[in-house]
Amino acid sequence: MKRNNQKGAALMLVLWVIVLLTAIVTEFAFSMRTEVNITRNFKEETEAYYTAIAGIEMAKEEILSAKEQTYLNKDGELIFGEKTPDRKGTLGNTEYFYTIIDEDRKINLNSAAPEQLRYILKYANVGDAEIDTIVDSILDWRDADNLHRLNGAEEDYYQSLPKPYSCKDGTFDTVEELLMVKGVTPEMLYGSRDEAGYKAISEYLTAKSSNIININTADRIVLEARLGSAVAENILMQRSAGPILTPMAGGIVKSTYFTIISRGGSGKIRRTIKAVVMKKTDEALDVLYWNDNFAEGLQGIKNKDNAKK
């Protein structure tokens, strides 16, 4: 009987050792799998970042190499002189794609007159009451005082929000900063396909530019808002025959301010970098703005919000 008890105890001990070893092995395997995933993600994130950087550098070289005027081709693509860029490349086994956006074809938020802002917002299908709020709030955001306009907003409004922040009372650094201004929604900024059907105001407004419109690249609505319908029509008629070579109507024919958006990576991990640059000479440019974790467009904002949850 005693021997049987000893055998039973030994069996239980062996079973417990097996259970313990199984738990240790399982935990070790889980830890190793986690470490492998972390290492792989770090590798892919690093590759995505530096691939996006490569796109930025290629875009900068493209901007510097342009010697002629800046204009749009018949397909609406941005052209520098005679060069039509591919805007796609690889770094190792990873692809990058980059976009160059002419900021001198837009109206500058920091100097735009109220009627110019109204013209753009009206074109973008924003309602009249919303336009009154947004225009006054933009002016309040960028001015230096704490006195709000009739339909505007200053510190007291922004501090009363569920997640309060301060009114800037200074110039806009990026067009995305509009999302902090009373009345502006992501759908207005980036456009939407819902019932409201907003056109993207980010296509027509900027925070970094020379403050002089490029008459070769500006959209009709920008030309009309800035120069009036008659002058805009005359410019568009001349553009239909080819790029305008001589500045007219207070405009320019070659841009110096550009936004570069570069996307790098493969698989699920991708990185988007946004830079705003100013071309000083044919050999040098200044980087005026840099965001190496840029949330691009409406979907980018949604993804960023989901990541925070």
N, C-alpha and C positions, 0 to 999 in steps of 0.2 A: 504493500500500500504506500509506504514511504517512498519507494523507488518510483512508483507511478506519479506521485505528487511532484517529485523532483523532475521527472520527464515533462510533466505538464508545465511546470514553472519555466523550464528551459525552453520549451516550445513557445510559450508566451513571450519570453525574453527575445527569442529569435525573431518572432513576428514584429515585436516593437522595434527592434533594430532595423528590420526591413522597411517598416513604415517610416522610421526616422531617416534612413538613407534615401528612400524614395522622395521624401519631402526635400531633403538637402539637394538631391540631384535635380529635382523639378525646379527648385528655387535657383539653382546654379544655371540651368538651361534657360530659364526665364530672364535671369540677369544678363547672360551672354547674348540672348536674342535682343534684349533692350539695348545693350552696349553696341551691338552690330547695327541696329536701326539708328541709334544716335550718331554713330560714326558715319554711316551712309548718308544720313540727312545733312550732317555737317559738311561732308564732301560735296554733296549736290548743291547745298546752299552757297558754298564757297565758289563752286564752278559757275553757278547762276550769276552771282555777284560780279565776278571778274569777266564773264562773258558780256554782261550788260555794260560794264565799263568799256570793253572793247568796242561796243556799238557807239558809245558816247565819243570815244576817240576817233572812230571812223567818221562820224558826223562832223566833228570839229575840223578834221582835215578837209572834208568836203567843202565846208563853209569857207575855210581859209583859201582853198584853191580857186574859188570863184572870182574871176576878174571882171566879168561883165555885169550887166544889170540883172536884177532879180525879177522873174515874171512867171506866169502860169502858162502851161501849154494847153492845147485844145481839150485835154482830158482833165484839166484842173490841177495837174501835178506841179509842185514847186520846182522851178528850174533855175539853175545858176549858169548863166552864159549858155554855152552849147552842151553842157554836160547833163545827161539824164541818169541819175544814180539808181543803182539796184536796191540799195538800202537793206541788204541781207548778207549775212556772212557766218562763218563758223570759227570757233576757237577750240582747237582739239576736236572732240566729238560733239560739242555743244553749239547750237545755233543761236544767233542773235538777230534781232530785227530792230531797226531804228527808224524813227520818223522825225523829220525836220519841219517845224512849224514857223512860218514867218509872222513875227509879232508886230511888225510895222504895217501889216495889212489890217490891223485892228484899232479900235478906239481905246485910248488909255484911260483906265478907271480913275486915275489920280488927277486927271486934268479935264475929263469930259464934262461938258456943260449939261445942265439938267435936261434940256430939250433933246440932246443927243442920246442920253440914257433912255429917255422916254421913247424915242424913235426905235431904238433897238428892242426894248422890252415889248413895245406894241407889236413889232414884227414877229417877235418870238411867241405871240399869242398869250401874253400875260394880261390879265384883266385890268381895267382902268383903276379900280380901287387898290389892287395890289401894286400897280405901277406907282401910285401916289406914295404908298408906304415904302416901297423899295428905293425909289429915287431919293426921298428925303432921308432915309436911313443910310444910304451910301454916302450922302453928303455929310451926315452927322458922324459917320464912322471915320471919314478921312480928315475932317476939320479938327482944329486943335482945342476947341472950346468944349464945354459940357452943357451947352444950351441946345435942346433938341428942337427941330423944326416941327411944323404942324402935325405931320404924319410920320415923323422920324423917331429915332430912339437914341438914347445916350446911356450913361452908366447905370442909372436907376432901373431902366428896363432890363438890361443884361444881367444885373445882379439879382433880379427877381425871378429869373428862370430856374427850373428844377436843378440844373447844373450850371450855376452862375459863372460868368467870366466878365472881364472888363471890356468896355468899349475902347477900341484902339486909339481913337483921336490922333490918327497919323495915317500916312499913305499905305496903300495896299502893297504887299510884297508879292502876292500871287493871286491869280484869278480865283483859285479855290477858296481864298479867304472870304469870298462873297457868301459862302455857306454859313458864316458866322453873323452875317448881317440880317437884321429883322426882315422877314418876308421872303427871303430867298430860299428855295428848296433845291435839292439835288436834281430833281426833274427839270427845273428851270435852267439850271447851270449846264447840264449835260444833254438835255432833250429827253422826250418821252414819247411813247407810242400809245399811251392811254387816252381817255376821253379828252383830257386837257390838250394833248397834242403839242406840248411845248417844243419850240425849236431851241437848240442849245445856245444860250447866250455866251458861253465860253468861246464860241466860234467867232465872235465879233468884238469881244472885250479882252483887254490885257492889263497887266500891272507893270510890265516892263516893255518899253518901246522908246523910240526916238521922239514920240509925240508928233511925228509928221507921217502922214499916210502914204504908203507906197501905192501909187496909182496903177501900177502894173499888176498888183496882186490882191488889192482890196476887193472884197465882195461888193456887189451893187448896193446892198443895204448900208454898208459902212460909208461908201462914197456919198450916198444920199443923205445920211445922217450928218456927215461932216461938211459936205460941200454943196448940198442941195441937189434936187432932181435934175435940173437942166445941165449943170456941170457934170454930174455923174453920167448922164446919157451921152454927152460929148466924149468923155473919157472912154466909156465902154465901146463906142463906135470906133474910136482910134485904135483901141486894143484889139478889135476884131481883125484888123489888118496886120497885126504883129505887135511885139512889145514896143512901148513908147520909149524913145531914147533920150528925150529932153524933158527935164522936170517942168511941170505946169500946174496951175491952180494951187500953188503952195504945197504941192506934193513932191515926193521923191520917186526915183525909178529903180533904185537899188537899196535893199534893206540891210540893216546892220544888227538888228535884234532878232534872235531866234530861240525857240524852245526845242530842245532835243529830248525825245522820249525813247529810251532804249530798253528792250525786253530780252532777257537772257535766261537760259536754263533748258532743262529737258525733263520729261516725265511730269510728276506732280509739282515739283519745286521750281518756281520761276521767280525772277527778280525784275522789277521795273524801276528804272532810275530816270528822274526828270532833272534836266539842267536848263537854265536860261543863260545864254551867252550873248555878248556884244562884240562884234567884230570891230576892232580898233584900226587895224591896218591889214594888208594882205599877208602879214606874217604873225600877227598877234591878235588874240581875243581875250576878253575877261569873262570869267564865270560869275554871274550875278546872283544865281540861285542854284541850290543843289539839294535834292531829296533822293536818297538812295533806298527808300522804302515807299515808293510812290503808289498810292491807291488810284488806279487809272479809271476814270469814268464812273458811271452809276453802279456798274457791277463791282468795280473795285472798292467802292465805299461799302456796299453790302457785304462783301467778303471780309473787309476789315472789321466791320461791326460784329459780324458773326464770330470772328476770331476772338473778340473781346469777351464774348459771353461764356 
